[in-house]
């Protein structure tokens, strides 16, 4: 759920940020 919102809101940058946050 949060991943979808992040990808839709930020895009590629959001995806990288989420990945870094998870790690």
Number of C-alpha atoms within 10 A of each C-alpha: 5 8 12 12 11 17 16 12 12 13 13 12 12 17 17 14 15 15 11 9 8 7 6
